[in-house]
Amino acid sequence: MPKHTIRNGRPDDLATLRDIEISAGAVFADYGMSASAEDELVSIEAFARYVEDQRLCVAVDESDDSAAYIMVDLIDGRACA
């Protein structure tokens, strides 16, 4: 099983993030959660703002290829995903 680490997202991750989002949507659809799968995709511009604000982290494998991500918002001063 590949080993993953977490790091801040970078501009060069942006295209891969969209692919990850689409793949995740397919998994939701497979489990009868098609409403989640049909949600509007996050725009590349939105991903870029999260990266710029250091509020997006990616899980990467040993080759630094992105496998997952999380976007973080602040609500009442607390981090929420």
Secondary structure as GFF3:
##gff-version 3
##sequence-region A 1 81
A	DSSP	beta_strand	5	8	.	.	.	ID=ss1
A	DSSP	three_ten_helix	11	13	.	.	.	ID=ss2
A	DSSP	alpha_helix	14	30	.	.	.	ID=ss3
A	DSSP	alpha_helix	34	37	.	.	.	ID=ss4
A	DSSP	alpha_helix	44	52	.	.	.	ID=ss5
A	DSSP	beta_strand	56	60	.	.	.	ID=ss6
A	DSSP	beta_strand	66	71	.	.	.	ID=ss7
A	DSSP	beta_strand	73	75	.	.	.	ID=ss8
A	DSSP	beta_strand	78	80	.	.	.	ID=ss9
###
